Amino acid sequence: EDTIIHGDVFAVAGAGRTFHDSVMGLTWEAGAGIKLYLAKYLAFRFDVRDYLLPQEVLGRGRITNNVTALGGFSVWIL
């Protein structure tokens, strides 16, 4: 009668280059998410990430946070 939903919890971190005139240096990324396997060939994924960009806007340096959320379904076809 009871079912167990299998899943994965994950964390992400990294850095890269954003090509824009206002960005100074590297763009840093950090986030976490979850992937739930709902059936044999179906999964649901949700994750939240924050991109930190050092920018110079109107002559002033600042750190900009861009928070993104992603959700979706995966289907395996054999």
All heavy atoms as a GROMACS GRO file, in nm:
protein
  607
    1GLU      N    1   0.081  -0.120   0.000
    1GLU     CA    2   0.000   0.000   0.000
    1GLU      C    3   0.086   0.126   0.000
    1GLU      O    4   0.048   0.225  -0.058
    1GLU     CB    5  -0.092  -0.001   0.120
    1GLU     CG    6  -0.194  -0.112   0.117
    1GLU     CD    7  -0.281  -0.110   0.241
    1GLU    OE1    8  -0.278  -0.013   0.317
    1GLU    OE2    9  -0.354  -0.209   0.261
    2ASP      N   10   0.198   0.123   0.071
    2ASP     CA   11   0.285   0.240   0.074
    2ASP      C   12   0.390   0.229  -0.036
    2ASP      O   13   0.439   0.121  -0.065
    2ASP     CB   14   0.357   0.252   0.208
    2ASP     CG   15   0.259   0.278   0.321
    2ASP    OD1   16   0.157   0.343   0.294
    2ASP    OD2   17   0.285   0.234   0.434
    3THR      N   18   0.421   0.341  -0.097
    3THR     CA   19   0.524   0.342  -0.201
    3THR      C   20   0.637   0.436  -0.159
    3THR      O   21   0.617   0.531  -0.084
    3THR     CB   22   0.468   0.390  -0.336
    3THR    OG1   23   0.417   0.522  -0.320
    3THR    CG2   24   0.358   0.299  -0.385
    4ILE      N   25   0.753   0.406  -0.211
    4ILE     CA   26   0.869   0.491  -0.187
    4ILE      C   27   0.905   0.558  -0.318
    4ILE      O   28   0.918   0.492  -0.422
    4ILE     CB   29   0.988   0.406  -0.138
    4ILE    CG1   30   0.956   0.342  -0.004
    4ILE    CG2   31   1.113   0.493  -0.128
    4ILE    CD1   32   1.062   0.246   0.044
    5ILE      N   33   0.918   0.689  -0.316
    5ILE     CA   34   0.963   0.763  -0.434
    5ILE      C   35   1.114   0.781  -0.422
    5ILE      O   36   1.162   0.840  -0.325
    5ILE     CB   37   0.892   0.899  -0.445
    5ILE    CG1   38   0.743   0.879  -0.466
    5ILE    CG2   39   0.951   0.979  -0.560
    5ILE    CD1   40   0.664   1.006  -0.474
    6HIS      N   41   1.185   0.728  -0.518
    6HIS     CA   42   1.330   0.739  -0.517
    6HIS      C   43   1.369   0.876  -0.571
    6HIS      O   44   1.300   0.933  -0.655
    6HIS     CB   45   1.393   0.630  -0.603
    6HIS     CG   46   1.362   0.493  -0.554
    6HIS    ND1   47   1.433   0.434  -0.452
    6HIS    CD2   48   1.267   0.404  -0.590
    6HIS    CE1   49   1.383   0.314  -0.429
    6HIS    NE2   50   1.282   0.293  -0.511
    7GLY      N   51   1.480   0.927  -0.523
    7GLY     CA   52   1.524   1.058  -0.569
    7GLY      C   53   1.668   1.084  -0.538
    7GLY      O   54   1.734   1.008  -0.467
    8ASP      N   55   1.718   1.192  -0.594
    8ASP     CA   56   1.854   1.240  -0.571
    8ASP      C   57   1.848   1.385  -0.529
    8ASP      O   58   1.768   1.464  -0.582
    8ASP     CB   59   1.938   1.230  -0.698
    8ASP     CG   60   1.962   1.088  -0.742
    8ASP    OD1   61   1.979   1.002  -0.653
    8ASP    OD2   62   1.965   1.063  -0.864
    9VAL      N   63   1.932   1.421  -0.433
    9VAL     CA   64   1.952   1.560  -0.395
    9VAL      C   65   2.093   1.596  -0.438
    9VAL      O   66   2.186   1.518  -0.421
    9VAL     CB   67   1.936   1.579  -0.242
    9VAL    CG1   68   1.966   1.721  -0.202
    9VAL    CG2   69   1.797   1.539  -0.198
   10PHE      N   70   2.109   1.714  -0.499
   10PHE     CA   71   2.241   1.750  -0.550
   10PHE      C   72   2.271   1.897  -0.525
   10PHE      O   73   2.182   1.978  -0.502
   10PHE     CB   74   2.252   1.718  -0.700
   10PHE     CG   75   2.151   1.788  -0.786
   10PHE    CD1   76   2.178   1.911  -0.841
   10PHE    CD2   77   2.029   1.729  -0.811
   10PHE    CE1   78   2.084   1.975  -0.921
   10PHE    CE2   79   1.934   1.790  -0.892
   10PHE     CZ   80   1.963   1.915  -0.946
   11ALA      N   81   2.400   1.927  -0.527
   11ALA     CA   82   2.450   2.065  -0.515
   11ALA      C   83   2.539   2.093  -0.634
   11ALA      O   84   2.607   2.003  -0.685
   11ALA     CB   85   2.527   2.082  -0.385
   12VAL      N   86   2.538   2.217  -0.679
   12VAL     CA   87   2.622   2.259  -0.791
   12VAL      C   88   2.701   2.382  -0.751
   12VAL      O   89   2.656   2.465  -0.672
   12VAL     CB   90   2.539   2.288  -0.918
   12VAL    CG1   91   2.475   2.163  -0.971
   12VAL    CG2   92   2.436   2.393  -0.893
   13ALA      N   93   2.821   2.392  -0.804
   13ALA     CA   94   2.905   2.510  -0.783
   13ALA      C   95   3.001   2.521  -0.901
   13ALA      O   96   3.042   2.420  -0.958
   13ALA     CB   97   2.983   2.500  -0.653
   14GLY      N   98   3.034   2.641  -0.938
   14GLY     CA   99   3.127   2.659  -1.048
   14GLY      C  100   3.150   2.805  -1.080
   14GLY      O  101   3.097   2.895  -1.015
   15ALA      N  102   3.231   2.825  -1.182
   15ALA     CA  103   3.264   2.960  -1.226
   15ALA      C  104   3.284   2.957  -1.376
   15ALA      O  105   3.319   2.854  -1.434
   15ALA     CB  106   3.389   3.011  -1.157
   16GLY      N  107   3.260   3.070  -1.439
   16GLY     CA  108   3.278   3.081  -1.583
   16GLY      C  109   3.285   3.226  -1.624
   16GLY      O  110   3.276   3.317  -1.540
   17ARG      N  111   3.299   3.250  -1.751
   17ARG     CA  112   3.312   3.385  -1.803
   17ARG      C  113   3.182   3.428  -1.868
   17ARG      O  114   3.128   3.357  -1.952
   17ARG     CB  115   3.426   3.388  -1.906
   17ARG     CG  116   3.445   3.519  -1.977
   17ARG     CD  117   3.509   3.623  -1.887
   17ARG     NE  118   3.546   3.740  -1.962
   17ARG     CZ  119   3.478   3.854  -1.961
   17ARG    NH1  120   3.370   3.864  -1.887
   17ARG    NH2  121   3.518   3.956  -2.031
   18THR      N  122   3.129   3.542  -1.828
   18THR     CA  123   3.013   3.603  -1.892
   18THR      C  124   3.064   3.715  -1.981
   18THR      O  125   3.133   3.806  -1.935
   18THR     CB  126   2.916   3.659  -1.787
   18THR    OG1  127   2.871   3.552  -1.704
   18THR    CG2  128   2.796   3.724  -1.853
   19PHE      N  129   3.032   3.708  -2.109
   19PHE     CA  130   3.082   3.807  -2.205
   19PHE      C  131   2.984   3.923  -2.216
   19PHE      O  132   2.885   3.917  -2.288
   19PHE     CB  133   3.104   3.740  -2.342
   19PHE     CG  134   3.213   3.638  -2.339
   19PHE    CD1  135   3.184   3.504  -2.330
   19PHE    CD2  136   3.346   3.677  -2.343
   19PHE    CE1  137   3.283   3.409  -2.326
   19PHE    CE2  138   3.448   3.583  -2.340
   19PHE     CZ  139   3.416   3.449  -2.331
   20HIS      N  140   3.013   4.027  -2.139
   20HIS     CA  141   2.936   4.152  -2.142
   20HIS      C  142   3.029   4.263  -2.096
   20HIS      O  143   3.117   4.241  -2.013
   20HIS     CB  144   2.813   4.143  -2.052
   20HIS     CG  145   2.718   4.256  -2.074
   20HIS    ND1  146   2.728   4.374  -2.006
   20HIS    CD2  147   2.612   4.269  -2.158
   20HIS    CE1  148   2.632   4.456  -2.045
   20HIS    NE2  149   2.560   4.393  -2.138
   21ASP      N  150   3.010   4.381  -2.148
   21ASP     CA  151   3.100   4.493  -2.117
   21ASP      C  152   3.098   4.532  -1.970
   21ASP      O  153   3.197   4.582  -1.917
   21ASP     CB  154   3.065   4.615  -2.202
   21ASP     CG  155   3.091   4.592  -2.350
   21ASP    OD1  156   3.174   4.504  -2.382
   21ASP    OD2  157   3.028   4.660  -2.433
   22SER      N  158   2.986   4.510  -1.900
   22SER     CA  159   2.977   4.554  -1.760
   22SER      C  160   3.032   4.451  -1.661
   22SER      O  161   3.054   4.483  -1.546
   22SER     CB  162   2.832   4.585  -1.725
   22SER     OG  163   2.755   4.467  -1.723
   23VAL      N  164   3.054   4.327  -1.704
   23VAL     CA  165   3.099   4.221  -1.612
   23VAL      C  166   3.250   4.226  -1.598
   23VAL      O  167   3.323   4.228  -1.697
   23VAL     CB  168   3.053   4.082  -1.661
   23VAL    CG1  169   3.105   3.974  -1.569
   23VAL    CG2  170   2.902   4.077  -1.670
   24MET      N  171   3.295   4.227  -1.472
   24MET     CA  172   3.438   4.230  -1.443
   24MET      C  173   3.477   4.098  -1.377
   24MET      O  174   3.438   4.071  -1.264
   24MET     CB  175   3.471   4.344  -1.347
   24MET     CG  176   3.423   4.480  -1.392
   24MET     SD  177   3.455   4.609  -1.271
   24MET     CE  178   3.385   4.542  -1.124
   25GLY      N  179   3.552   4.014  -1.446
   25GLY     CA  180   3.599   3.890  -1.385
   25GLY      C  181   3.504   3.774  -1.410
   25GLY      O  182   3.428   3.772  -1.505
   26LEU      N  183   3.511   3.676  -1.321
   26LEU     CA  184   3.435   3.553  -1.336
   26LEU      C  185   3.293   3.565  -1.282
   26LEU      O  186   3.267   3.640  -1.188
   26LEU     CB  187   3.505   3.439  -1.262
   26LEU     CG  188   3.640   3.392  -1.316
   26LEU    CD1  189   3.699   3.286  -1.226
   26LEU    CD2  190   3.625   3.340  -1.457
   27THR      N  191   3.204   3.487  -1.339
   27THR     CA  192   3.069   3.470  -1.286
   27THR      C  193   3.068   3.342  -1.204
   27THR      O  194   3.108   3.236  -1.252
   27THR     CB  195   2.968   3.459  -1.401
   27THR    OG1  196   2.970   3.579  -1.477
   27THR    CG2  197   2.827   3.435  -1.347
   28TRP      N  198   3.025   3.352  -1.079
   28TRP     CA  199   3.021   3.237  -0.988
   28TRP      C  200   2.881   3.183  -0.980
   28TRP      O  201   2.784   3.258  -0.986
   28TRP     CB  202   3.071   3.278  -0.849
   28TRP     CG  203   3.212   3.325  -0.853
   28TRP    CD1  204   3.256   3.453  -0.872
   28TRP    CD2  205   3.328   3.244  -0.841
   28TRP    NE1  206   3.393   3.455  -0.872
   28TRP    CE2  207   3.440   3.329  -0.854
   28TRP    CE3  208   3.350   3.107  -0.822
   28TRP    CZ2  209   3.570   3.282  -0.847
   28TRP    CZ3  210   3.480   3.061  -0.815
   28TRP    CH2  211   3.588   3.148  -0.827
   29GLU      N  212   2.869   3.051  -0.964
   29GLU     CA  213   2.739   2.985  -0.958
   29GLU      C  214   2.734   2.892  -0.837
   29GLU      O  215   2.831   2.822  -0.808
   29GLU     CB  216   2.718   2.903  -1.086
   29GLU     CG  217   2.598   2.814  -1.081
   29GLU     CD  218   2.596   2.714  -1.196
   29GLU    OE1  219   2.694   2.700  -1.270
   29GLU    OE2  220   2.492   2.648  -1.209
   30ALA      N  221   2.621   2.892  -0.768
   30ALA     CA  222   2.598   2.798  -0.657
   30ALA      C  223   2.449   2.766  -0.654
   30ALA      O  224   2.366   2.851  -0.684
   30ALA     CB  225   2.641   2.859  -0.524
   31GLY      N  226   2.418   2.641  -0.620
   31GLY     CA  227   2.277   2.604  -0.616
   31GLY      C  228   2.256   2.463  -0.564
   31GLY      O  229   2.351   2.392  -0.530
   32ALA      N  230   2.130   2.425  -0.559
   32ALA     CA  231   2.092   2.291  -0.512
   32ALA      C  232   1.964   2.251  -0.583
   32ALA      O  233   1.890   2.334  -0.635
   32ALA     CB  234   2.072   2.290  -0.362
   33GLY      N  235   1.940   2.120  -0.583
   33GLY     CA  236   1.819   2.072  -0.648
   33GLY      C  237   1.782   1.932  -0.604
   33GLY      O  238   1.850   1.869  -0.524
   34ILE      N  239   1.673   1.884  -0.662
   34ILE     CA  240   1.623   1.751  -0.632
   34ILE      C  241   1.569   1.689  -0.761
   34ILE      O  242   1.514   1.759  -0.847
   34ILE     CB  243   1.513   1.755  -0.524
   34ILE    CG1  244   1.475   1.615  -0.481
   34ILE    CG2  245   1.393   1.834  -0.569
   34ILE    CD1  246   1.391   1.611  -0.355
   35LYS      N  247   1.589   1.559  -0.775
   35LYS     CA  248   1.534   1.484  -0.887
   35LYS      C  249   1.457   1.366  -0.829
   35LYS      O  250   1.513   1.286  -0.754
   35LYS     CB  251   1.644   1.436  -0.980
   35LYS     CG  252   1.593   1.380  -1.110
   35LYS     CD  253   1.707   1.360  -1.209
   35LYS     CE  254   1.654   1.330  -1.346
   35LYS     NZ  255   1.761   1.313  -1.444
   36LEU      N  256   1.328   1.358  -0.860
   36LEU     CA  257   1.241   1.252  -0.810
   36LEU      C  258   1.205   1.159  -0.925
   36LEU      O  259   1.159   1.203  -1.030
   36LEU     CB  260   1.114   1.311  -0.750
   36LEU     CG  261   1.133   1.406  -0.633
   36LEU    CD1  262   0.998   1.467  -0.595
   36LEU    CD2  263   1.195   1.334  -0.516
   37TYR      N  264   1.225   1.030  -0.904
   37TYR     CA  265   1.192   0.929  -1.004
   37TYR      C  266   1.050   0.880  -0.974
   37TYR      O  267   1.027   0.799  -0.885
   37TYR     CB  268   1.294   0.815  -1.000
   37TYR     CG  269   1.433   0.866  -1.027
   37TYR    CD1  270   1.520   0.896  -0.923
   37TYR    CD2  271   1.475   0.887  -1.157
   37TYR    CE1  272   1.647   0.945  -0.948
   37TYR    CE2  273   1.603   0.936  -1.183
   37TYR     CZ  274   1.688   0.964  -1.079
   37TYR     OH  275   1.814   1.014  -1.103
   38LEU      N  276   0.953   0.930  -1.050
   38LEU     CA  277   0.813   0.906  -1.022
   38LEU      C  278   0.765   0.769  -1.072
   38LEU      O  279   0.674   0.710  -1.014
   38LEU     CB  280   0.728   1.015  -1.086
   38LEU     CG  281   0.764   1.158  -1.042
   38LEU    CD1  282   0.684   1.259  -1.122
   38LEU    CD2  283   0.742   1.176  -0.894
   39ALA      N  284   0.822   0.720  -1.179
   39ALA     CA  285   0.788   0.590  -1.236
   39ALA      C  286   0.912   0.534  -1.304
   39ALA      O  287   1.019   0.597  -1.302
   39ALA     CB  288   0.674   0.604  -1.336
   40LYS      N  289   0.899   0.418  -1.365
   40LYS     CA  290   1.016   0.354  -1.426
   40LYS      C  291   1.080   0.440  -1.534
   40LYS      O  292   1.201   0.445  -1.548
   40LYS     CB  293   0.976   0.218  -1.483
   40LYS     CG  294   1.092   0.138  -1.533
   40LYS     CD  295   1.050  -0.002  -1.574
   40LYS     CE  296   1.170  -0.082  -1.619
   40LYS     NZ  297   1.134  -0.218  -1.657
   41TYR      N  298   0.999   0.513  -1.611
   41TYR     CA  299   1.051   0.594  -1.721
   41TYR      C  300   1.017   0.743  -1.708
   41TYR      O  301   1.017   0.815  -1.807
   41TYR     CB  302   0.998   0.542  -1.854
   41TYR     CG  303   1.042   0.401  -1.884
   41TYR    CD1  304   0.953   0.296  -1.876
   41TYR    CD2  305   1.173   0.375  -1.918
   41TYR    CE1  306   0.994   0.166  -1.903
   41TYR    CE2  307   1.216   0.246  -1.945
   41TYR     CZ  308   1.126   0.142  -1.937
   41TYR     OH  309   1.168   0.014  -1.963
   42LEU      N  310   0.987   0.789  -1.586
   42LEU     CA  311   0.946   0.928  -1.566
   42LEU      C  312   1.013   0.986  -1.442
   42LEU      O  313   1.014   0.924  -1.336
   42LEU     CB  314   0.793   0.936  -1.550
   42LEU     CG  315   0.734   1.074  -1.525
   42LEU    CD1  316   0.751   1.163  -1.648
   42LEU    CD2  317   0.587   1.062  -1.488
   43ALA      N  318   1.069   1.107  -1.456
   43ALA     CA  319   1.133   1.175  -1.343
   43ALA      C  320   1.094   1.322  -1.345
   43ALA      O  321   1.061   1.379  -1.450
   43ALA     CB  322   1.284   1.160  -1.352
   44PHE      N  323   1.099   1.384  -1.228
   44PHE     CA  324   1.075   1.528  -1.212
   44PHE      C  325   1.199   1.589  -1.151
   44PHE      O  326   1.256   1.535  -1.056
   44PHE     CB  327   0.953   1.553  -1.123
   44PHE     CG  328   0.934   1.699  -1.092
   44PHE    CD1  329   0.887   1.786  -1.189
   44PHE    CD2  330   0.966   1.750  -0.968
   44PHE    CE1  331   0.870   1.920  -1.162
   44PHE    CE2  332   0.950   1.884  -0.939
   44PHE     CZ  333   0.901   1.969  -1.037
   45ARG      N  334   1.240   1.704  -1.203
   45ARG     CA  335   1.360   1.772  -1.153
   45ARG      C  336   1.326   1.917  -1.121
   45ARG      O  337   1.254   1.983  -1.195
   45ARG     CB  338   1.470   1.768  -1.259
   45ARG     CG  339   1.593   1.844  -1.219
   45ARG     CD  340   1.697   1.834  -1.326
   45ARG     NE  341   1.810   1.919  -1.294
   45ARG     CZ  342   1.929   1.906  -1.348
   45ARG    NH1  343   1.951   1.812  -1.437
   45ARG    NH2  344   2.026   1.987  -1.315
   46PHE      N  345   1.380   1.964  -1.008
   46PHE     CA  346   1.366   2.105  -0.968
   46PHE      C  347   1.497   2.150  -0.906
   46PHE      O  348   1.552   2.081  -0.820
   46PHE     CB  349   1.252   2.122  -0.866
   46PHE     CG  350   1.234   2.264  -0.823
   46PHE    CD1  351   1.172   2.355  -0.906
   46PHE    CD2  352   1.282   2.306  -0.701
   46PHE    CE1  353   1.156   2.487  -0.867
   46PHE    CE2  354   1.267   2.438  -0.661
   46PHE     CZ  355   1.204   2.528  -0.744
   47ASP      N  356   1.550   2.262  -0.954
   47ASP     CA  357   1.670   2.316  -0.891
   47ASP      C  358   1.668   2.467  -0.893
   47ASP      O  359   1.601   2.530  -0.975
   47ASP     CB  360   1.799   2.258  -0.952
   47ASP     CG  361   1.819   2.291  -1.097
   47ASP    OD1  362   1.728   2.266  -1.176
   47ASP    OD2  363   1.928   2.339  -1.132
   48VAL      N  364   1.741   2.526  -0.798
   48VAL     CA  365   1.754   2.670  -0.782
   48VAL      C  366   1.903   2.702  -0.785
   48VAL      O  367   1.983   2.636  -0.716
   48VAL     CB  368   1.691   2.718  -0.650
   48VAL    CG1  369   1.713   2.866  -0.630
   48VAL    CG2  370   1.544   2.685  -0.646
   49ARG      N  371   1.940   2.803  -0.864
   49ARG     CA  372   2.080   2.843  -0.876
   49ARG      C  373   2.092   2.994  -0.863
   49ARG      O  374   2.002   3.068  -0.902
   49ARG     CB  375   2.138   2.799  -1.010
   49ARG     CG  376   2.136   2.649  -1.026
   49ARG     CD  377   2.189   2.608  -1.159
   49ARG     NE  378   2.170   2.465  -1.177
   49ARG     CZ  379   2.248   2.389  -1.249
   49ARG    NH1  380   2.350   2.441  -1.313
   49ARG    NH2  381   2.224   2.260  -1.260
   50ASP      N  382   2.203   3.037  -0.808
   50ASP     CA  383   2.233   3.179  -0.794
   50ASP      C  384   2.362   3.207  -0.870
   50ASP      O  385   2.464   3.144  -0.846
   50ASP     CB  386   2.249   3.218  -0.647
   50ASP     CG  387   2.271   3.367  -0.627
   50ASP    OD1  388   2.250   3.444  -0.723
   50ASP    OD2  389   2.308   3.406  -0.516
   51TYR      N  390   2.355   3.301  -0.964
   51TYR     CA  391   2.472   3.344  -1.041
   51TYR      C  392   2.517   3.479  -0.986
   51TYR      O  393   2.440   3.575  -0.985
   51TYR     CB  394   2.438   3.356  -1.190
   51TYR     CG  395   2.398   3.224  -1.251
   51TYR    CD1  396   2.265   3.185  -1.255
   51TYR    CD2  397   2.493   3.138  -1.302
   51TYR    CE1  398   2.228   3.063  -1.311
   51TYR    CE2  399   2.457   3.016  -1.358
   51TYR     CZ  400   2.325   2.980  -1.362
   51TYR     OH  401   2.289   2.859  -1.416
   52LEU      N  402   2.641   3.485  -0.939
   52LEU     CA  403   2.697   3.608  -0.882
   52LEU      C  404   2.792   3.671  -0.983
   52LEU      O  405   2.891   3.610  -1.022
   52LEU     CB  406   2.771   3.577  -0.752
   52LEU     CG  407   2.682   3.525  -0.642
   52LEU    CD1  408   2.718   3.384  -0.607
   52LEU    CD2  409   2.695   3.615  -0.523
   53LEU      N  410   2.759   3.793  -1.025
   53LEU     CA  411   2.838   3.863  -1.125
   53LEU      C  412   2.897   3.990  -1.066
   53LEU      O  413   2.822   4.076  -1.020
   53LEU     CB  414   2.752   3.902  -1.246
   53LEU     CG  415   2.692   3.791  -1.329
   53LEU    CD1  416   2.554   3.758  -1.282
   53LEU    CD2  417   2.691   3.833  -1.472
   54PRO      N  418   3.029   4.006  -1.068
   54PRO     CA  419   3.086   4.136  -1.032
   54PRO      C  420   3.071   4.230  -1.151
   54PRO      O  421   3.119   4.201  -1.261
   54PRO     CB  422   3.232   4.104  -1.002
   54PRO     CG  423   3.260   3.980  -1.079
   54PRO     CD  424   3.130   3.906  -1.091
   55GLN      N  425   3.001   4.342  -1.132
   55GLN     CA  426   2.973   4.434  -1.242
   55GLN      C  427   3.016   4.575  -1.208
   55GLN      O  428   3.021   4.614  -1.091
   55GLN     CB  429   2.824   4.436  -1.274
   55GLN     CG  430   2.772   4.312  -1.338
   55GLN     CD  431   2.627   4.328  -1.377
   55GLN    OE1  432   2.544   4.363  -1.294
   55GLN    NE2  433   2.596   4.302  -1.503
   56GLU      N  434   3.040   4.652  -1.313
   56GLU     CA  435   3.060   4.795  -1.300
   56GLU      C  436   2.949   4.864  -1.378
   56GLU      O  437   2.940   4.850  -1.500
   56GLU     CB  438   3.196   4.839  -1.354
   56GLU     CG  439   3.219   4.986  -1.336
   56GLU     CD  440   3.354   5.030  -1.389
   56GLU    OE1  441   3.442   4.945  -1.404
   56GLU    OE2  442   3.369   5.150  -1.415
   57VAL      N  443   2.860   4.932  -1.304
   57VAL     CA  444   2.747   5.001  -1.365
   57VAL      C  445   2.752   5.147  -1.324
   57VAL      O  446   2.758   5.179  -1.205
   57VAL     CB  447   2.612   4.937  -1.321
   57VAL    CG1  448   2.496   5.011  -1.383
   57VAL    CG2  449   2.609   4.790  -1.359
   58LEU      N  450   2.754   5.235  -1.421
   58LEU     CA  451   2.761   5.381  -1.399
   58LEU      C  452   2.880   5.418  -1.311
   58LEU      O  453   2.871   5.502  -1.221
   58LEU     CB  454   2.631   5.433  -1.337
   58LEU     CG  455   2.505   5.410  -1.422
   58LEU    CD1  456   2.381   5.452  -1.343
   58LEU    CD2  457   2.514   5.486  -1.552
   59GLY      N  458   2.993   5.352  -1.334
   59GLY     CA  459   3.115   5.384  -1.262
   59GLY      C  460   3.125   5.326  -1.123
   59GLY      O  461   3.220   5.354  -1.052
   60ARG      N  462   3.031   5.246  -1.080
   60ARG     CA  463   3.033   5.186  -0.948
   60ARG      C  464   3.039   5.033  -0.959
   60ARG      O  465   2.963   4.974  -1.034
   60ARG     CB  466   2.909   5.225  -0.867
   60ARG     CG  467   2.895   5.375  -0.851
   60ARG     CD  468   2.778   5.409  -0.766
   60ARG     NE  469   2.817   5.390  -0.627
   60ARG     CZ  470   2.734   5.393  -0.525
   60ARG    NH1  471   2.606   5.411  -0.546
   60ARG    NH2  472   2.777   5.377  -0.404
   61GLY      N  473   3.126   4.972  -0.880
   61GLY     CA  474   3.134   4.827  -0.877
   61GLY      C  475   3.033   4.770  -0.780
   61GLY      O  476   3.005   4.828  -0.675
   62ARG      N  477   2.974   4.658  -0.817
   62ARG     CA  478   2.878   4.592  -0.730
   62ARG      C  479   2.871   4.444  -0.766
   62ARG      O  480   2.914   4.403  -0.873
   62ARG     CB  481   2.740   4.654  -0.740
   62ARG     CG  482   2.676   4.637  -0.876
   62ARG     CD  483   2.540   4.698  -0.881
   62ARG     NE  484   2.479   4.669  -1.010
   62ARG     CZ  485   2.354   4.683  -1.038
   62ARG    NH1  486   2.272   4.726  -0.944
   62ARG    NH2  487   2.306   4.656  -1.156
   63ILE      N  488   2.813   4.365  -0.675
   63ILE     CA  489   2.789   4.223  -0.699
   63ILE      C  490   2.640   4.206  -0.730
   63ILE      O  491   2.555   4.250  -0.653
   63ILE     CB  492   2.826   4.138  -0.576
   63ILE    CG1  493   2.973   4.156  -0.540
   63ILE    CG2  494   2.793   3.991  -0.601
   63ILE    CD1  495   3.069   4.100  -0.640
   64THR      N  496   2.610   4.142  -0.842
   64THR     CA  497   2.472   4.120  -0.883
   64THR      C  498   2.437   3.973  -0.864
   64THR      O  499   2.513   3.886  -0.907
   64THR     CB  500   2.453   4.158  -1.031
   64THR    OG1  501   2.489   4.294  -1.048
   64THR    CG2  502   2.310   4.138  -1.074
   65ASN      N  503   2.324   3.946  -0.801
   65ASN     CA  504   2.274   3.809  -0.784
   65ASN      C  505   2.163   3.786  -0.884
   65ASN      O  506   2.066   3.862  -0.888
   65ASN     CB  507   2.220   3.786  -0.644
   65ASN     CG  508   2.327   3.785  -0.540
   65ASN    OD1  509   2.442   3.802  -0.569
   65ASN    ND2  510   2.287   3.765  -0.417
   66ASN      N  511   2.175   3.681  -0.963
   66ASN     CA  512   2.070   3.640  -1.055
   66ASN      C  513   2.025   3.500  -1.012
   66ASN      O  514   2.094   3.402  -1.036
   66ASN     CB  515   2.120   3.637  -1.199
   66ASN     CG  516   2.152   3.774  -1.251
   66ASN    OD1  517   2.084   3.870  -1.216
   66ASN    ND2  518   2.255   3.785  -1.331
   67VAL      N  519   1.908   3.492  -0.949
   67VAL     CA  520   1.857   3.365  -0.899
   67VAL      C  521   1.764   3.306  -1.006
   67VAL      O  522   1.675   3.375  -1.056
   67VAL     CB  523   1.781   3.384  -0.767
   67VAL    CG1  524   1.724   3.252  -0.718
   67VAL    CG2  525   1.873   3.444  -0.662
   68THR      N  526   1.787   3.180  -1.040
   68THR     CA  527   1.703   3.111  -1.138
   68THR      C  528   1.646   2.984  -1.077
   68THR      O  529   1.708   2.920  -0.992
   68THR     CB  530   1.782   3.073  -1.265
   68THR    OG1  531   1.886   2.983  -1.229
   68THR    CG2  532   1.841   3.196  -1.330
   69ALA      N  533   1.527   2.947  -1.120
   69ALA     CA  534   1.463   2.822  -1.080
   69ALA      C  535   1.428   2.745  -1.206
   69ALA      O  536   1.381   2.802  -1.304
   69ALA     CB  537   1.338   2.849  -0.997
   70LEU      N  538   1.453   2.615  -1.203
   70LEU     CA  539   1.429   2.529  -1.318
   70LEU      C  540   1.349   2.408  -1.272
   70LEU      O  541   1.381   2.347  -1.170
   70LEU     CB  542   1.561   2.483  -1.378
   70LEU     CG  543   1.556   2.375  -1.485
   70LEU    CD1  544   1.496   2.432  -1.612
   70LEU    CD2  545   1.693   2.320  -1.511
   71GLY      N  546   1.246   2.374  -1.346
   71GLY     CA  547   1.168   2.255  -1.316
   71GLY      C  548   1.128   2.187  -1.446
   71GLY      O  549   1.107   2.254  -1.548
   72GLY      N  550   1.119   2.056  -1.443
   72GLY     CA  551   1.079   1.987  -1.565
   72GLY      C  552   1.065   1.837  -1.543
   72GLY      O  553   1.100   1.784  -1.439
   73PHE      N  554   1.015   1.772  -1.646
   73PHE     CA  555   0.994   1.628  -1.646
   73PHE      C  556   1.089   1.563  -1.746
   73PHE      O  557   1.116   1.622  -1.851
   73PHE     CB  558   0.850   1.592  -1.680
   73PHE     CG  559   0.753   1.626  -1.571
   73PHE    CD1  560   0.686   1.748  -1.572
   73PHE    CD2  561   0.729   1.538  -1.468
   73PHE    CE1  562   0.596   1.780  -1.473
   73PHE    CE2  563   0.639   1.570  -1.368
   73PHE     CZ  564   0.572   1.691  -1.369
   74SER      N  565   1.136   1.444  -1.714
   74SER     CA  566   1.217   1.364  -1.805
   74SER      C  567   1.143   1.235  -1.836
   74SER      O  568   1.086   1.173  -1.747
   74SER     CB  569   1.351   1.328  -1.740
   74SER     OG  570   1.424   1.444  -1.708
   75VAL      N  571   1.146   1.197  -1.964
   75VAL     CA  572   1.082   1.073  -2.006
   75VAL      C  573   1.186   0.993  -2.084
   75VAL      O  574   1.251   1.046  -2.174
   75VAL     CB  575   0.960   1.100  -2.096
   75VAL    CG1  576   0.898   0.970  -2.145
   75VAL    CG2  577   0.857   1.182  -2.021
   76TRP      N  578   1.204   0.866  -2.049
   76TRP     CA  579   1.296   0.778  -2.120
   76TRP      C  580   1.216   0.695  -2.219
   76TRP      O  581   1.115   0.633  -2.184
   76TRP     CB  582   1.369   0.686  -2.023
   76TRP     CG  583   1.469   0.755  -1.939
   76TRP    CD1  584   1.599   0.776  -1.968
   76TRP    CD2  585   1.447   0.816  -1.812
   76TRP    NE1  586   1.661   0.846  -1.868
   76TRP    CE2  587   1.569   0.871  -1.769
   76TRP    CE3  588   1.336   0.830  -1.730
   76TRP    CZ2  589   1.584   0.938  -1.650
   76TRP    CZ3  590   1.350   0.898  -1.609
   76TRP    CH2  591   1.473   0.949  -1.572
   77ILE      N  592   1.263   0.692  -2.343
   77ILE     CA  593   1.200   0.612  -2.448
   77ILE      C  594   1.300   0.510  -2.496
   77ILE      O  595   1.412   0.544  -2.535
   77ILE     CB  596   1.154   0.702  -2.564
   77ILE    CG1  597   1.054   0.805  -2.513
   77ILE    CG2  598   1.093   0.618  -2.675
   77ILE    CD1  599   1.015   0.909  -2.614
   78LEU      N  600   1.262   0.383  -2.493
   78LEU     CA  601   1.354   0.278  -2.536
   78LEU      C  602   1.326   0.232  -2.676
   78LEU      O  603   1.228   0.233  -2.732
   78LEU     CB  604   1.346   0.158  -2.441
   78LEU     CG  605   1.392   0.188  -2.300
   78LEU    CD1  606   1.376   0.065  -2.214
   78LEU    CD2  607   1.535   0.235  -2.299
   0.00000   0.00000   0.00000
